[in-house]
Amino acid sequence: MEYVDRHDLRTRTWVAEAIRKVEADSNRSCDTHLHVFPLPAHWGIGLYLKDESVHPTGSLKHRLARSLFLYGLANGWIVPSTTIVEASSGSTAVSEAYFARLLGLPFIAVMPASTSPEKIALIEFYGGKCHLVEDPNAIYEESHRLAEESGGHFMDQFTYAERATDWRGNNNIAESIFNQMAMEPDPEPAWIVVGAGTGGTSSTLGRYIRYRRYTTRLAVVDPEGSAFYPAWVSGDSGVTAPGSRIEGIGRPRVEPSFLPHVIDRMIQVPDALSIAAMRWVRDVTGRDVGGSTGTNVAAAVQLIKEMRADGQRGSVVTLICDGGERYRGTYDNDEWLASRGLDIAPHLAALEGFLGE
């Protein structure tokens, strides 16, 4: 492995230029759109979808990858020729591969073997290498090993997600949501609904809501097989679970970046409902979304039903996490669903009846 003097002026110059390149990417990207979901006007409730799929790498994880690279560069962990290693189920690795290519650095994604072929192809498109493991719990140990062997840096999104982003503002996702809601009928949302993969997004939102003294409540949704929901209910952070079938959210263990005390409520969503909601959003809005977006929207629908039952008016905001094109062979494939015993028909019928209630 090549030795790099982190105190050498040439190294400092390279790091400064790398930070400029990452910041320039942010400047070019600007902000993401906030779409209005069509609900009946007489309900007095607005549902908004913040479309994170329009980032250059197509998902919410573009924000996280940018923050992790800036964090690593500013901490002196990433220098010229550093091999970047990440444990990821897909979208974070896609975004990190993009930034690694931007900086001319090697990238290795350590991923469960079940990761969708579409995401693997995207990582390889950006020049990354995919290291697949059969046991999803082995991705952490393998990532540490590969980083040590290569003299590289393990990004460790599951530890650093909650601290790499400036939760006070600086155009983070929380500040962006509230700025974009400013001219809406109910500018301060009753609920913001997000899923938890690392816990970074929910941590940023929960902290920002408290810091700005908003009355908005934060609901975090969790799919089947994830440890986050049972840990939040029981208060036991040592809970483990099989792992999630909804890529991008849910974990087999409680990650260090998951901060339960900034969350007002957690909602567990069955996988069949997540996938039904994913398809329903496409049918209603024309926007092609992924499975984790379906999880978000399913929980938002539940909250809206509760608001209506209580005679409440107001707004609910959630996220489009990524696009449905990444899941053609899985969530969008009826044979794949049948092979896993997932029957979405009853859930799809219930969602289709929701707007007519």
C-alpha positions as CSV (number, residue, x, y, z in Angstrom):
1,M,0.0,0.0,0.0
2,E,1.2,3.5,-0.7
3,Y,2.2,5.7,2.2
4,V,0.7,9.2,2.3
5,D,2.0,11.9,4.7
6,R,-1.2,13.5,6.0
7,H,0.8,16.6,7.1
8,D,2.5,17.2,3.7
9,L,1.5,20.4,1.9
10,R,0.7,18.4,-1.2
11,T,-1.7,16.2,0.7
12,R,-3.4,19.3,2.3
13,T,-3.7,20.8,-1.2
14,W,-5.3,17.6,-2.5
15,V,-7.8,17.5,0.4
16,A,-8.8,21.1,-0.1
17,E,-9.4,20.5,-3.8
18,A,-11.4,17.3,-3.0
19,I,-13.6,19.2,-0.6
20,R,-14.1,21.9,-3.3
21,K,-15.2,19.2,-5.8
22,V,-17.7,17.6,-3.3
23,E,-19.1,21.1,-2.4
24,A,-19.4,22.0,-6.1
25,D,-21.5,18.9,-6.7
26,S,-23.9,20.1,-4.0
27,N,-24.0,23.6,-5.6
28,R,-24.8,22.1,-9.0
29,S,-27.5,19.8,-7.5
30,C,-29.4,22.6,-5.7
31,D,-32.5,21.2,-3.9
32,T,-35.0,18.4,-4.5
33,H,-38.7,18.9,-5.4
34,L,-41.6,18.8,-2.9
35,H,-44.6,17.3,-4.6
36,V,-48.2,17.6,-3.6
37,F,-50.0,14.2,-3.3
38,P,-53.6,14.5,-4.5
39,L,-55.9,14.2,-1.5
40,P,-59.5,15.4,-1.5
41,A,-59.6,19.1,-0.8
42,H,-62.4,18.9,1.8
43,W,-60.2,16.8,4.1
44,G,-58.2,19.8,4.9
45,I,-55.0,17.7,5.0
46,G,-52.1,18.0,2.7
47,L,-49.6,15.2,1.9
48,Y,-46.2,16.2,0.5
49,L,-43.6,13.9,-1.1
50,K,-40.0,15.3,-1.0
51,D,-38.4,13.7,-4.1
52,E,-34.9,12.6,-3.2
53,S,-34.7,10.4,-6.3
54,V,-33.7,13.4,-8.4
55,H,-30.2,13.6,-6.8
56,P,-27.4,12.8,-9.3
57,T,-27.2,9.2,-8.0
58,G,-30.9,8.8,-7.7
59,S,-31.6,8.5,-4.0
60,L,-31.7,10.1,-0.6
61,K,-28.3,8.5,0.1
62,H,-26.6,11.1,-2.1
63,R,-26.9,13.5,0.8
64,L,-25.4,11.0,3.2
65,A,-22.6,10.0,0.9
66,R,-21.7,13.7,0.4
67,S,-21.7,14.3,4.2
68,L,-19.6,11.2,4.9
69,F,-17.0,12.2,2.3
70,L,-16.7,15.7,3.7
71,Y,-16.5,14.3,7.2
72,G,-13.7,11.9,6.2
73,L,-11.8,14.5,4.3
74,A,-12.0,17.1,7.1
75,N,-11.0,14.5,9.7
76,G,-7.9,13.6,7.7
77,W,-9.2,10.0,7.1
78,I,-9.4,10.4,3.3
79,V,-6.2,11.4,1.5
80,P,-4.8,10.7,-2.1
81,S,-5.1,7.1,-3.1
82,T,-7.3,6.1,-0.1
83,T,-9.4,3.0,-0.9
84,I,-13.0,3.8,0.3
85,V,-14.8,0.8,1.8
86,E,-18.5,0.8,2.8
87,A,-21.0,-1.7,4.2
88,S,-24.2,-1.0,2.3
89,S,-27.4,-2.7,1.0
90,G,-27.1,-0.7,-2.2
91,S,-28.1,3.0,-2.5
92,T,-25.4,4.4,-0.1
93,A,-22.8,2.4,-2.0
94,V,-24.1,3.8,-5.4
95,S,-23.7,7.3,-4.1
96,E,-20.3,6.7,-2.5
97,A,-19.0,5.1,-5.7
98,Y,-20.0,8.3,-7.5
99,F,-18.1,10.5,-5.1
100,A,-15.1,8.2,-5.1
101,R,-14.9,8.4,-8.9
102,L,-15.3,12.2,-8.6
103,L,-12.1,12.2,-6.4
104,G,-10.3,9.5,-8.3
105,L,-10.3,7.0,-5.4
106,P,-10.9,3.2,-5.4
107,F,-14.2,2.1,-3.9
108,I,-15.3,-1.3,-2.5
109,A,-18.9,-2.0,-1.5
110,V,-19.5,-4.8,1.0
111,M,-23.1,-5.9,0.4
112,P,-25.5,-8.8,1.2
113,A,-25.7,-11.2,-1.7
114,S,-29.4,-10.5,-1.9
115,T,-28.9,-6.9,-3.1
116,S,-30.8,-6.2,-6.3
117,P,-28.8,-6.6,-9.5
118,E,-29.8,-3.1,-10.6
119,K,-28.0,-1.6,-7.7
120,I,-24.9,-3.7,-8.2
121,A,-24.8,-2.6,-11.8
122,L,-25.0,1.1,-10.8
123,I,-22.1,0.7,-8.3
124,E,-20.0,-0.9,-11.1
125,F,-21.1,1.8,-13.5
126,Y,-19.5,4.4,-11.2
127,G,-16.3,2.3,-11.1
128,G,-16.9,0.6,-7.7
129,K,-16.3,-3.0,-6.9
130,C,-18.9,-5.2,-5.1
131,H,-17.9,-7.6,-2.4
132,L,-20.9,-9.8,-1.7
133,V,-21.4,-11.8,1.5
134,E,-24.1,-14.4,2.3
135,D,-24.6,-13.3,5.9
136,P,-25.9,-9.7,6.1
137,N,-24.4,-9.5,9.6
138,A,-20.9,-10.2,8.2
139,I,-20.7,-6.9,6.3
140,Y,-19.2,-5.0,9.2
141,E,-16.4,-7.4,9.9
142,E,-15.6,-7.8,6.2
143,S,-15.6,-4.0,5.7
144,H,-13.1,-3.6,8.6
145,R,-10.9,-6.4,7.2
146,L,-10.9,-5.0,3.6
147,A,-10.1,-1.5,4.8
148,E,-7.2,-2.7,7.0
149,E,-5.8,-4.9,4.2
150,S,-5.9,-2.1,1.7
151,G,-4.8,0.7,4.0
152,G,-8.1,2.3,3.2
153,H,-10.9,3.9,5.1
154,F,-14.1,2.2,6.2
155,M,-16.8,4.9,5.9
156,D,-19.1,3.1,8.4
157,Q,-22.3,4.9,7.5
158,F,-24.1,3.1,10.4
159,T,-21.9,4.8,13.0
160,Y,-21.2,8.2,11.4
161,A,-24.5,9.1,9.7
162,E,-25.9,11.0,12.7
163,R,-22.8,13.1,13.2
164,A,-21.6,13.7,9.7
165,T,-24.5,16.0,8.9
166,D,-24.9,19.4,10.4
167,W,-28.3,19.0,12.1
168,R,-28.6,22.7,12.9
169,G,-29.2,23.6,9.2
170,N,-26.7,24.3,6.4
171,N,-29.3,23.2,3.8
172,N,-29.8,19.7,5.4
173,I,-32.9,17.8,4.5
174,A,-34.8,19.2,7.6
175,E,-34.1,22.9,6.8
176,S,-35.0,22.2,3.2
177,I,-38.4,20.7,4.1
178,F,-39.4,23.6,6.3
179,N,-38.2,26.2,3.8
180,Q,-40.2,24.5,1.0
181,M,-43.3,24.3,3.2
182,A,-43.2,28.0,4.1
183,M,-45.9,29.1,1.6
184,E,-48.2,26.1,2.0
185,P,-51.6,26.3,3.8
186,D,-50.1,24.5,6.8
187,P,-46.4,25.3,6.7
188,E,-45.5,23.6,10.0
189,P,-46.2,19.9,9.4
190,A,-48.2,17.9,11.9
191,W,-46.0,14.9,11.0
192,I,-42.8,14.2,9.1
193,V,-42.5,10.5,8.2
194,V,-39.2,8.8,7.4
195,G,-37.7,5.3,7.4
196,A,-34.6,4.3,9.3
197,G,-31.6,2.7,7.6
198,T,-28.7,4.2,9.4
199,G,-30.9,6.4,11.6
200,G,-29.1,9.5,10.2
201,T,-32.1,11.1,8.5
202,S,-34.4,10.6,11.5
203,S,-31.6,12.0,13.8
204,T,-31.1,15.1,11.7
205,L,-34.9,15.7,11.5
206,G,-35.6,15.0,15.2
207,R,-32.8,17.3,16.4
208,Y,-33.7,20.1,13.9
209,I,-37.3,20.1,15.0
210,R,-36.4,20.5,18.6
211,Y,-33.6,23.0,17.9
212,R,-36.1,25.2,15.9
213,R,-38.8,24.7,18.5
214,Y,-41.4,23.3,16.1
215,T,-44.4,21.4,17.3
216,T,-44.0,18.9,14.3
217,R,-43.8,15.3,15.4
218,L,-41.5,12.8,13.8
219,A,-42.8,9.3,12.9
220,V,-40.2,6.7,11.9
221,V,-41.4,3.7,9.9
222,D,-39.8,0.3,10.0
223,P,-40.3,-2.8,7.8
224,E,-40.8,-6.4,8.9
225,G,-37.6,-8.1,10.2
226,S,-35.9,-5.0,11.4
227,A,-34.6,-4.4,14.9
228,F,-35.4,-0.7,15.2
229,Y,-39.1,-1.0,16.0
230,P,-38.9,-3.7,18.7
231,A,-35.9,-1.8,20.2
232,W,-37.8,1.4,20.3
233,V,-40.9,-0.2,21.9
234,S,-38.9,-2.2,24.5
235,G,-36.2,0.3,25.1
236,D,-33.6,-2.5,24.6
237,S,-30.9,-1.4,22.1
238,G,-29.5,-5.0,22.1
239,V,-32.4,-6.4,20.1
240,T,-31.5,-8.3,17.0
241,A,-33.7,-9.4,14.1
242,P,-33.5,-11.3,10.8
243,G,-33.2,-8.2,8.6
244,S,-35.4,-6.3,6.2
245,R,-36.6,-7.3,2.7
246,I,-37.2,-3.6,2.0
247,E,-33.9,-2.3,0.8
248,G,-32.5,0.9,2.3
249,I,-34.4,0.7,5.6
250,G,-34.5,-1.6,8.5
251,R,-31.5,-3.4,10.1
252,P,-30.8,-6.7,11.8
253,R,-29.3,-4.8,14.7
254,V,-29.7,-1.3,16.3
255,E,-27.1,0.9,14.6
256,P,-25.1,3.5,16.5
257,S,-26.6,6.3,14.4
258,F,-30.2,5.5,15.4
259,L,-31.2,7.9,18.2
260,P,-34.6,6.8,19.7
261,H,-35.1,9.8,21.9
262,V,-35.6,12.2,19.0
263,I,-38.5,10.1,17.6
264,D,-42.1,10.7,18.7
265,R,-43.6,7.5,17.2
266,M,-42.6,4.4,15.3
267,I,-44.9,2.5,12.9
268,Q,-44.1,-1.0,11.7
269,V,-45.3,-1.7,8.1
270,P,-45.8,-5.2,6.6
271,D,-43.6,-5.8,3.5
272,A,-46.7,-6.6,1.4
273,L,-48.2,-3.2,2.3
274,S,-44.9,-1.4,1.5
275,I,-44.8,-2.9,-2.0
276,A,-48.5,-2.3,-2.5
277,A,-48.1,1.4,-1.5
278,M,-45.1,1.7,-3.9
279,R,-47.2,0.6,-6.8
280,W,-50.2,2.7,-5.6
281,V,-48.1,5.9,-5.6
282,R,-47.0,5.2,-9.2
283,D,-50.7,4.7,-10.2
284,V,-51.9,7.9,-8.5
285,T,-49.0,10.3,-9.2
286,G,-47.2,8.8,-12.2
287,R,-44.0,8.9,-10.1
288,D,-42.0,5.7,-10.2
289,V,-40.9,5.0,-6.7
290,G,-39.1,2.3,-4.7
291,G,-40.1,0.0,-1.8
292,S,-38.9,2.3,1.0
293,T,-41.1,5.1,-0.4
294,G,-44.0,2.7,-0.2
295,T,-43.2,2.1,3.5
296,N,-43.2,5.8,4.1
297,V,-46.5,6.4,2.3
298,A,-48.2,3.5,4.0
299,A,-47.4,5.0,7.4
300,A,-48.4,8.5,6.2
301,V,-51.8,7.1,5.1
302,Q,-52.3,5.6,8.6
303,L,-51.5,9.0,10.2
304,I,-53.9,10.8,7.9
305,K,-56.7,8.4,8.7
306,E,-56.1,9.1,12.4
307,M,-56.0,12.9,11.8
308,R,-59.4,12.7,10.0
309,A,-60.9,10.5,12.7
310,D,-59.8,13.1,15.3
311,G,-61.1,16.0,13.2
312,Q,-57.6,17.4,12.7
313,R,-56.4,19.4,9.7
314,G,-52.8,20.0,8.7
315,S,-50.0,18.7,6.6
316,V,-47.9,15.5,6.5
317,V,-44.5,15.3,4.8
318,T,-42.6,12.2,3.7
319,L,-39.9,11.2,1.3
320,I,-39.5,9.6,-2.1
321,C,-36.2,7.8,-1.3
322,D,-35.3,6.4,-4.7
323,G,-36.8,5.3,-8.0
324,G,-38.7,2.1,-8.9
325,E,-36.3,1.3,-11.8
326,R,-34.0,-0.2,-9.2
327,Y,-36.5,-2.9,-8.3
328,R,-37.9,-4.2,-11.6
329,G,-36.7,-7.7,-10.8
330,T,-38.0,-7.7,-7.2
331,Y,-40.8,-5.5,-5.9
332,D,-42.1,-4.9,-9.3
333,N,-42.0,-8.5,-10.3
334,D,-45.2,-10.6,-9.5
335,E,-43.2,-13.9,-9.7
336,W,-40.7,-12.6,-7.2
337,L,-43.5,-11.6,-4.8
338,A,-45.2,-15.0,-5.2
339,S,-42.0,-16.9,-4.5
340,R,-41.7,-15.1,-1.2
341,G,-45.4,-15.4,-0.2
342,L,-46.1,-11.7,-0.5
343,D,-49.8,-11.0,-1.4
344,I,-50.2,-7.3,-2.1
345,A,-53.8,-7.5,-3.5
346,P,-55.7,-6.8,-0.2
347,H,-53.4,-3.9,0.7
348,L,-53.6,-2.4,-2.8
349,A,-57.4,-2.6,-2.7
350,A,-57.5,-0.8,0.7
351,L,-55.2,1.9,-0.6
352,E,-57.3,2.4,-3.7
353,G,-60.3,2.8,-1.5
354,F,-58.6,5.3,0.8
355,L,-59.1,8.4,-1.5
356,G,-62.8,7.6,-1.7
357,E,-63.4,7.5,2.0
